[in-house]
């Protein structure tokens, strides 16, 4: 299983270091050898963290080495911390920050060229979900436009937007149907994200074609994230 923690705009460098210290101590003793753990802190919390039990990635970066791009972070800055893992296409960047599919595809191509491990996010609104599975799949497939789905070093994260931070989780049937259909489109590890927590991790992780989880709110405390990783 893959367990990815997306801190979003939460945590500082100090609190991230404390979090990772606690996480490392537990994972050294109890992590299943086959599991992979990723932590995506905010950019200001990056530091020289090193561990064989988890990997640090970034939630976002700009597709350049360096240059005159005010407020952005490029490869030169990521290299200082040996970062080669990135989230691309998260619904909050698509919907709140208005990244277009063209923007996302350009970013994907750049970081693919530099051999980054990419966790690529797709999802649909409640309005689309209510139109049925065919409409959902049409929308999800459109989010692969311009994306090299044969790239070996990437993972797909399916996050129904209506289940992110709402406390509402997609039903087992909805997750099963959607993941089964997605596997026909792109044969890569497939994560589920959307209000994943200790109370539902056993149910979600048992679903066929769920290869892991991308976690928001439940990842912000070491204890609640470990409930998922060590379930």
Buried (B, 14 or more C-beta within 10 A) or exposed (E): BBBBBBBBEBBEBEBBBEBBEBBBEBBEEEBEEEBBBBBBBBBEBBBEBEBEBBBBBBBBBBBBEEEEEEEBBBBEBBEEBEBBBBBBBBBBBBEEEEBEBEBBBBBBBBBBEEEBBBBBBBBBBEEBBEEEEEBBBEBBBEBBEEBEEEBEEBBBBBBBBBBBEEEEBBEBEBBBBBBEBBBEEBEBBBBBBBBBBBEBBEEBBEBEBBBBBBBBBBBBEBEBBBBBBBE
